[in-house]
Amino acid sequence: MRLRAGHVTIAVIVLVIAFVIVAVWTGSSGPGGEEEVAGALPPVGGAQDLVASMAVDTNEVDLGVIPNTAEGHGKLTVHNRGKGPLKIDEVRSSCACTDGAFAPGALPIPPGGSADLNITVHPKRIFGFESKKTLTLFSNDPVRPTIEVTVSAKVDPEFSLEPDKFDFGTISKGDAPVMEMRLTARTDTPFKVTGVSTVQPESKEEAPAGLKLELVPVPENEWKTPGRAEYIIRAAVSSDMPPGPFDLGAFISTDLQRFRFLRVPVHGTVEAPYTLEVPSKLRTVVVQANGADARVKVTAGVPISLESAAAENGTVTVTGQGIPGGAELVFAPVAGQAAGRHDDRVRARLRVGDKTFEELFEVRVFSGTPEKTGN
């Protein structure tokens, strides 16, 4: 018997229909199938429109200013616009400082009903004076199972900053501008500012090059309000700040119980008559253990040369060589170093046209095992 094309087509159609039937049966009644959709869809044989539908009046809740010594509270009304009971399985928060919960017995929400989500913001878990977090509601709504709500709050500040950040704007390479910020206590409970730093307190990170901070207590007879201390925080950008934008931080440490330090933004842009091409996104010159040197390209529309370069810890040497459109700085490891990683800084002076500029390079050297010498 010879098979005709029509017979083959019919056979394929039958196989496809059989496959679809098996797949549907497996997904709905196989292992994990029915349990995964329980509550999201009506029982088999029931009306398909008898499902829950979750809705809220707003996706943004602003608690305004809350005290720094007590919790802040707010409410969000959650509606069930469907025809089946609405179950809220979980209210998940993006931060431990903000949480939401329904009163006992409020769930599930009946069709056409509503319930209040009680929101709490804990100021003792907020580092600073502002909070903007997300609460995510998980439900049995088959169409919209999750809803995200933004919760904002401002904490009554223990002190004020004027200005509230260091914005240096655009700086010409070689300049060393200085900005001042005044910190004023706003609480009658005495506290002290214990220091300022360019890295987070107790961090093992290296302090970034190009920024210096200074804390200066204001004499008591110059305080605007008796009993409320004032401080001057001075930020200085040094002449070796690398070209391009910078986004750093000034960490203000205090003995406040609510938080130990506050990060203040420090940003700006350094314009230079040349560009640097460092082969690392971290702006760190990395010299590998195999002895391969690292190279930094300096390009400009005028002649460039290396006047001098010195490593603080003596782990590398730096030489300059001319390339089309500029110069190339070659970083090479010093022989005989102990095996492992060595961090260093190289201060270089570049002659660009008729002016000299300073650059400070972070250097990381990976050394292998030194060669043994004879007895």
Protein Blocks (a to p, Z undefined) as FASTA:
>chain_A
ZZdfklmmmmmmmmmmmmmmmmmmmmmmmghklmmmgojaccehiafklccddddfbfcd
cebjadfkbccddddddddfbfbdcddfbdcdfbfkbccdddehkaccdehiacdddddd
dfklpgcjbdcdddddddfbfklmbccdddddddddfbdcddfbdcebjadehiacdddd
ddddfbfbdcddfbdcfbdehiabdcdehiacddddddfklpfbghiacddddddddfkl
cedjdddddddddfbfkbmbdcdddddddddfbdcddfbfklpacddfkopacddddddf
bdcddfbdcdfklpaccdddddehiacddddddehiaeddddddddddddehjaccdddd
dddddddddddddZZ
